[in-house]
Amino acid sequence: MNKEEKARYYDWLMRQYQINENQISKIPQLTIEEQSKSSNVVRYSPENLKKVNHFRQMLEKIQNEMKVIMQ
């Protein structure tokens, strides 16, 4: 892959990263009242936590791919 292709791919990865971050921010968090009912720090319902974890995994994969192309 030449420098121009790497640059385009890197830009695409950055856009994908931003899309995933935006998806996480759109997932509703529990209210303060709901959070205070738990002894653990819980910000999301179990269903929403699965979604958040999925997007976080995607972010990690993107970060790893970015590291690979920067070498």
N, C-alpha and C positions, 0 to 999 in steps of 0.2 A: 504494500500500500504506500503510495507516494504521499508527500507532505500535504498536498491539496486534498486528497481523499481523506487523509487523517483529520484534517481541519474540518471538513464537511461532516464527517462521522462524529467528531467531538461535538460540534454544534448541535447535531441531531440528538446526541446523548444528553446534552445540557437541556434541550427542550423537553426530552422525555423525563428527565429528572424533575424539572419544574412542574410538568403535568402531574407527576406522582405526588409531589409536595402539595399541589393544589387540591388533589383528590383527598389527601389526608386532612387538610384543613376544612374540607366540606363535610366531613363525617362528624355528626353531632356528638358532643361530649355530654356526660351526665351533668345534671345540675349540681350546684354546691350542696344542696340538701341530700341528694342521692349519693354524692361522693362521701359525705360525712357519716352516712349510715354504715359504711364499710370500715373495718379496722385497717385494711390495706389501702394503699394509694390506688384508687380505681378511677380512671377518667372516662372510660368508655364502657358501654354495655358489652356483654360477652360477644354478641353478634358483630358489633361495630369494632371491637378489639381484633377480631379475626380479619376484618377488612383493613384496619390500620396495619396490622402485622404483615399482611400480604403486600401492601404498598411499601412498607419499610424494607421488605425483602427485595422488592424491585429496585428500590433506591440503592441498596447494597450491591446488587448485581451491576447496576449502571456505574457505580463508583469503581468497582473492580474492573469493568471493561475500560473505563477511562484511564485507569492506571496502566493497563496493558498497552493501550495505543500510545501513551505518552513515553513509553520506554524506547 
